[in-house]
């Protein structure tokens, strides 16, 4: 434990939340030869949760570039966080230039388009080409490209992005530097303080994605805003997936069964869905999805004058 430190605050006061079940998939591709078995740690100082170890940055970038251009696509009608973000943006008198960090194919920007130009940063070449075809000006591949745009954007959004970076505080710092005076950033991601996450711990489905390496919560958000001198404008918890009551109950049942016994979950999958869910040799059975749980958070931070 002494050799591991928090990637954001460098604290070594960490809680070991346990082993993360191994999954040999990345954006729909088999990566069994590159899988890194990781554990979930929680920083007692800044409250960041993170995977250690995780795939190297160069490997992650290559995998993002090779991913299918529809693997993460969800229409605006399916996204609660899009609805919330649009209401926050439209509530501003002058929305101004909007940049979506990790814009993918431009779904959100198309849904919130105003008279001002819209900009995007996207690492996947196929997805960025589709975004450009929809009128999005792609200005970079990763958030580090923001260095070319100091104090320019009125709004910077990042949906399902912060969990993909090793140091979320550095990401927020880079975003703040690219916000115009009075600008805001809106970020949505998983929430480790959610009841479902606390119940499952390191076995929570959200941790098992190899591309997910950092996990935040409202406590971390408060501390990050304070450290960066930003104002906390709004925070809301929500369910990532709009689902019916029977579907939510089914996901809850499957996760409770997994918490008691992964083998029981395997049986439920075969019985309810008539499909096999046999893991790779030596790997634990991956936990079932629980995207219908209220396990996400969206927050708005202001840059200040």
C-alpha positions as CSV (number, residue, x, y, z in Angstrom):
1,X,0.0,0.0,0.0
2,X,2.9,2.4,0.8
3,X,4.0,2.3,-2.9
4,X,0.5,3.4,-4.1
5,X,-0.6,7.1,-3.8
6,X,-3.7,9.0,-4.9
7,X,-3.2,10.2,-8.5
8,X,-4.7,13.6,-7.7
9,X,-3.5,14.6,-4.2
10,X,-0.6,12.2,-3.8
11,X,-1.9,11.0,-0.4
12,X,-0.9,7.5,0.7
13,X,-3.9,7.3,3.1
14,X,-5.9,4.9,1.0
15,X,-8.6,2.3,1.6
16,X,-8.4,-0.9,-0.3
17,X,-11.9,-1.6,-1.5
18,X,-11.0,-4.9,-3.0
19,X,-10.3,-6.6,-6.3
20,X,-12.2,-5.5,-9.4
21,X,-13.7,-8.4,-11.4
22,X,-11.7,-8.9,-14.5
23,X,-13.3,-8.3,-17.9
24,X,-11.4,-8.9,-21.1
25,X,-13.4,-6.4,-23.2
26,X,-12.8,-2.8,-24.2
27,X,-15.4,-1.0,-26.3
28,X,-16.6,-4.2,-27.7
29,X,-13.2,-5.7,-28.6
30,X,-11.5,-8.6,-26.9
31,X,-8.3,-7.5,-25.2
32,X,-7.6,-10.6,-23.1
33,X,-3.8,-10.4,-23.9
34,X,-3.7,-6.8,-22.5
35,X,-5.9,-7.1,-19.4
36,X,-4.5,-5.7,-16.2
37,X,-6.0,-7.1,-13.0
38,X,-6.8,-4.1,-10.8
39,X,-8.1,-3.1,-7.3
40,X,-10.3,-0.3,-6.3
41,X,-8.7,2.2,-3.9
42,X,-10.4,5.2,-2.1
43,X,-8.4,8.2,-1.0
44,X,-9.1,9.2,2.6
45,X,-7.9,12.7,1.9
46,X,-9.7,13.9,-1.3
47,X,-12.2,11.1,-1.6
48,X,-11.2,10.1,-5.1
49,X,-11.6,6.4,-6.0
50,X,-9.3,4.9,-8.5
51,X,-8.3,1.7,-10.2
52,X,-4.7,0.5,-9.7
53,X,-3.0,-0.7,-11.7
54,X,-4.7,0.2,-15.0
55,X,-3.8,0.0,-18.7
56,X,-1.0,2.4,-19.8
57,X,-2.1,5.7,-21.3
58,X,-0.6,4.8,-24.7
59,X,-2.5,1.5,-24.8
60,X,-5.8,3.3,-23.8
61,X,-5.4,5.9,-26.5
62,X,-4.8,3.2,-29.2
63,X,-7.9,1.3,-28.0
64,X,-10.0,4.5,-28.1
65,X,-8.9,5.1,-31.6
66,X,-9.7,1.6,-32.7
67,X,-13.1,1.5,-31.0
68,X,-16.3,1.3,-33.2
69,X,-17.8,4.7,-33.8
70,X,-21.2,3.6,-32.4
71,X,-20.2,1.6,-29.3
72,X,-20.9,4.6,-26.9
73,X,-23.7,6.1,-28.9
74,X,-26.9,7.0,-27.1
75,X,-29.6,9.4,-28.5
76,X,-30.4,12.6,-26.6
77,X,-33.8,11.2,-25.7
78,X,-32.1,8.4,-23.7
79,X,-29.8,10.7,-21.7
80,X,-31.0,12.3,-18.5
81,X,-27.7,14.2,-18.1
82,X,-28.2,15.7,-21.5
83,X,-31.6,17.0,-20.4
84,X,-30.2,18.5,-17.2
85,X,-27.2,20.1,-19.0
86,X,-29.5,21.6,-21.7
87,X,-31.6,23.2,-19.0
88,X,-28.6,24.7,-17.2
89,X,-27.1,26.0,-20.5
90,X,-30.4,27.4,-21.8
91,X,-30.9,29.1,-18.4
92,X,-27.9,31.4,-19.2
93,X,-28.7,34.7,-20.8
94,X,-25.8,34.3,-23.4
95,X,-24.8,30.6,-23.8
96,X,-21.8,31.6,-26.0
97,X,-19.3,29.2,-27.5
98,X,-19.8,25.6,-26.4
99,X,-17.1,22.9,-26.3
100,X,-18.0,19.2,-25.7
101,X,-15.0,17.3,-24.4
102,X,-15.2,13.7,-25.7
103,X,-18.0,14.8,-28.0
104,X,-18.0,11.4,-29.8
105,X,-20.3,11.7,-32.8
106,X,-21.8,15.1,-31.7
107,X,-25.1,14.0,-30.3
108,X,-25.2,16.4,-27.4
109,X,-23.9,19.4,-29.4
110,X,-26.5,18.8,-32.1
111,X,-29.2,18.8,-29.4
112,X,-28.1,22.0,-27.8
113,X,-27.0,23.9,-30.9
114,X,-27.5,27.7,-30.7
115,X,-26.5,30.6,-33.1
116,X,-22.9,30.2,-31.8
117,X,-20.5,27.7,-33.2
118,X,-20.1,24.4,-31.4
119,X,-16.7,22.7,-30.8
120,X,-15.6,19.2,-29.9
121,X,-12.6,17.2,-28.8
122,X,-12.6,13.5,-29.7
123,X,-9.9,10.9,-29.9
124,X,-11.8,8.4,-32.0
125,X,-11.2,9.3,-35.7
126,X,-14.4,7.8,-37.1
127,X,-16.5,9.4,-34.4
128,X,-14.9,12.8,-34.9
129,X,-15.5,12.6,-38.7
130,X,-19.2,11.9,-38.0
131,X,-19.3,14.9,-35.6
132,X,-17.7,17.1,-38.2
133,X,-20.3,16.0,-40.8
134,X,-22.9,17.3,-38.4
135,X,-21.3,20.8,-38.2
136,X,-19.1,20.3,-35.1
137,X,-15.7,21.9,-35.3
138,X,-13.2,19.4,-33.9
139,X,-10.4,21.2,-32.2
140,X,-8.3,18.4,-30.8
141,X,-8.1,14.7,-29.8
142,X,-7.5,14.8,-26.1
143,X,-8.1,17.3,-23.3
144,X,-4.4,18.3,-23.3
145,X,-5.2,20.0,-26.6
146,X,-7.2,22.6,-24.6
147,X,-3.8,24.3,-24.0
148,X,-4.3,26.0,-27.4
149,X,-7.5,27.7,-26.3
150,X,-6.9,29.7,-23.1
151,X,-10.0,31.5,-21.7
152,X,-12.2,31.1,-24.8
153,X,-15.3,28.9,-24.2
154,X,-18.4,30.0,-22.3
155,X,-19.4,26.4,-21.6
156,X,-17.3,23.2,-21.6
157,X,-19.2,19.9,-21.2
158,X,-17.8,16.5,-20.5
159,X,-20.2,13.5,-20.4
160,X,-18.8,10.1,-19.3
161,X,-15.2,11.5,-19.7
162,X,-13.7,12.1,-16.2
163,X,-13.7,8.4,-15.3
164,X,-11.4,7.8,-18.3
165,X,-8.5,10.1,-17.0
166,X,-5.9,9.2,-14.4
167,X,-6.0,12.6,-12.6
168,X,-9.5,14.2,-12.7
169,X,-8.3,17.3,-10.8
170,X,-5.8,18.0,-13.6
171,X,-8.6,17.7,-16.1
172,X,-10.7,20.2,-14.2
173,X,-7.7,22.6,-14.0
174,X,-7.2,22.3,-17.7
175,X,-10.9,23.0,-18.3
176,X,-10.9,26.0,-16.0
177,X,-8.0,27.6,-18.0
178,X,-10.0,27.3,-21.2
179,X,-13.2,28.8,-19.8
180,X,-13.9,32.5,-20.6
181,X,-14.5,34.7,-17.5
182,X,-17.9,33.8,-16.1
183,X,-17.9,30.5,-18.0
184,X,-19.1,27.2,-16.6
185,X,-18.2,23.5,-17.0
186,X,-20.8,20.7,-16.8
187,X,-19.6,17.2,-16.1
188,X,-21.4,13.9,-15.6
189,X,-20.0,10.6,-14.4
190,X,-20.5,7.8,-12.0
191,X,-21.0,8.5,-8.3
192,X,-19.2,6.3,-5.7
193,X,-21.5,7.6,-3.0
194,X,-24.5,6.0,-4.6
195,X,-26.3,3.4,-2.5
196,X,-25.9,0.7,-5.3
197,X,-22.1,1.4,-5.5
198,X,-21.6,1.3,-1.7
199,X,-23.5,-2.0,-1.6
200,X,-21.4,-3.6,-4.3
201,X,-18.0,-2.0,-3.6
202,X,-15.2,-3.0,-6.0
203,X,-17.6,-5.5,-7.6
204,X,-19.8,-2.7,-9.0
205,X,-20.3,-3.1,-12.8
206,X,-19.0,0.5,-13.4
207,X,-15.6,-0.4,-12.1
208,X,-15.1,-3.4,-14.4
209,X,-14.8,-1.4,-17.7
210,X,-11.1,-1.3,-18.4
211,X,-11.4,2.2,-19.7
212,X,-12.8,3.4,-16.3
213,X,-9.9,4.3,-14.0
214,X,-11.1,7.2,-11.8
215,X,-14.3,7.6,-9.9
216,X,-15.7,10.7,-8.1
217,X,-18.5,11.7,-5.8
218,X,-20.0,14.9,-4.3
219,X,-17.4,15.1,-1.6
220,X,-14.6,15.0,-4.2
221,X,-16.5,17.7,-6.3
222,X,-16.7,20.1,-3.3
223,X,-12.9,19.6,-2.6
224,X,-11.9,20.0,-6.2
225,X,-13.9,23.2,-6.6
226,X,-12.3,24.6,-3.5
227,X,-8.8,23.6,-4.5
228,X,-9.2,25.2,-8.0
229,X,-11.0,28.4,-6.8
230,X,-14.1,27.5,-8.8
231,X,-17.7,28.0,-7.7
232,X,-20.1,25.1,-7.3
233,X,-23.2,26.1,-9.2
234,X,-25.3,22.9,-9.1
235,X,-25.1,19.2,-8.4
236,X,-27.7,16.5,-9.2
237,X,-27.7,12.7,-8.8
238,X,-29.5,10.7,-11.5
239,X,-29.9,7.3,-13.1
240,X,-27.9,6.9,-16.3
241,X,-30.5,4.8,-18.0
242,X,-34.2,5.6,-18.3
243,X,-35.8,2.3,-17.5
244,X,-39.1,0.8,-16.6
245,X,-39.9,-0.4,-13.0
246,X,-39.7,-4.1,-14.0
247,X,-36.3,-3.6,-15.6
248,X,-35.0,-1.7,-12.5
249,X,-36.2,-4.5,-10.3
250,X,-34.6,-7.1,-12.5
251,X,-31.2,-5.3,-12.4
252,X,-31.5,-4.9,-8.6
253,X,-32.2,-8.6,-8.2
254,X,-29.3,-9.7,-10.3
255,X,-26.9,-7.4,-8.5
256,X,-28.1,-8.6,-5.1
257,X,-27.7,-12.2,-6.2
258,X,-24.1,-11.4,-7.4
259,X,-23.3,-9.9,-4.1
260,X,-24.4,-13.1,-2.4
261,X,-23.0,-15.5,-5.0
262,X,-21.6,-14.9,-8.5
263,X,-22.5,-18.5,-9.3
264,X,-26.2,-17.7,-8.4
265,X,-26.0,-14.8,-10.8
266,X,-24.7,-17.1,-13.5
267,X,-27.7,-19.4,-13.0
268,X,-30.1,-16.4,-13.1
269,X,-28.7,-15.3,-16.4
270,X,-29.0,-18.7,-18.0
271,X,-32.5,-19.1,-16.6
272,X,-33.9,-15.6,-17.4
273,X,-32.1,-14.9,-20.6
274,X,-31.2,-18.4,-21.9
275,X,-27.7,-17.4,-22.6
276,X,-24.3,-18.4,-21.2
277,X,-22.2,-16.0,-19.2
278,X,-19.1,-18.2,-18.7
279,X,-16.0,-16.1,-17.8
280,X,-12.5,-16.7,-19.2
281,X,-10.4,-19.2,-17.4
282,X,-9.1,-17.8,-14.2
283,X,-11.4,-14.7,-14.3
284,X,-14.2,-13.9,-12.0
285,X,-17.7,-13.8,-13.3
286,X,-18.3,-10.1,-14.3
287,X,-21.1,-8.4,-12.3
288,X,-24.4,-7.6,-14.0
289,X,-25.1,-4.1,-15.3
290,X,-27.0,-1.7,-12.9
291,X,-27.3,1.3,-15.2
292,X,-30.9,1.8,-14.0
293,X,-29.7,2.6,-10.5
294,X,-29.4,6.3,-9.4
295,X,-25.6,5.9,-9.5
296,X,-24.5,9.0,-11.6
297,X,-23.9,12.6,-10.7
298,X,-23.8,15.7,-12.9
299,X,-22.3,18.9,-11.6
300,X,-21.8,22.5,-12.8
301,X,-18.7,24.5,-11.7
302,X,-18.1,28.2,-12.5
303,X,-14.8,29.7,-13.5
304,X,-15.5,33.0,-11.8
305,X,-14.8,36.5,-13.1
